[in-house]
Amino acid sequence: MSINLGETAVSFPEVCGKFTGPAETAEVVHVTCERPARGRYVRILINNSLVDSSLTLCEIKVLVIED
């Protein structure tokens, strides 16, 4: 799974972080940007070539630090 940021809803050039998984059932996963990043939109993408891959997101929290 990778987290990317972008200023538009179609382009996500800023790589924030990755989680290689797999996660255990009910596991809480925290992903922190590897370096300061900026973007208005967040994309969470499965990086898996398996056709039957699925991702269940129960809660997503995005923290913002104003400069």
C-alpha positions in Angstrom: 0.0 0.0 0.0 1.3 3.4 -0.9 0.2 6.9 0.2 0.5 9.7 -2.3 -0.4 13.4 -2.1 -1.4 15.8 -4.9 -2.7 19.3 -5.5 -5.4 17.9 -7.8 -7.6 14.9 -7.8 -5.9 13.4 -10.8 -2.1 13.8 -10.2 -0.4 12.4 -7.1 3.4 13.1 -7.6 4.3 13.3 -3.9 5.1 9.9 -2.2 4.2 10.2 1.4 4.9 6.6 2.7 4.4 2.9 2.2 3.2 -0.1 4.1 4.4 -3.5 2.8 2.0 -5.6 4.9 0.2 -7.8 5.1 -1.6 -6.5 8.2 -3.2 -8.8 10.8 -6.9 -8.7 11.4 -7.9 -5.5 13.2 -4.3 -4.2 13.1 -3.9 -0.4 13.3 -1.4 0.8 10.8 0.3 4.2 11.0 2.0 5.7 8.0 4.0 8.9 8.5 5.4 10.8 5.6 9.1 10.1 5.1 9.8 13.8 4.7 7.7 17.0 4.8 5.1 16.8 2.1 2.4 19.0 0.7 -0.9 18.1 -1.0 -4.6 18.8 -0.9 -5.7 15.2 -1.9 -4.6 11.9 -0.5 -4.5 8.7 -2.6 -4.2 5.2 -0.9 -3.2 2.6 -3.5 -2.8 -1.2 -3.2 0.6 -2.1 -4.7 -0.3 -5.7 -5.4 -0.7 -7.5 -8.8 -3.2 -10.0 -7.4 -6.6 -9.6 -9.1 -8.6 -10.5 -6.0 -6.8 -8.0 -3.7 -8.9 -5.9 -1.5 -8.4 -3.1 1.0 -10.7 -2.3 3.9 -10.3 1.1 5.4 -12.3 1.6 8.6 -10.9 5.0 9.6 -8.4 7.4 8.0 -7.0 10.3 9.9 -4.9 12.9 8.1 -3.0 15.3 10.3 -2.0 18.7 9.0 0.7 21.0 10.2 0.2 24.6 9.1 3.3 26.5 8.1 
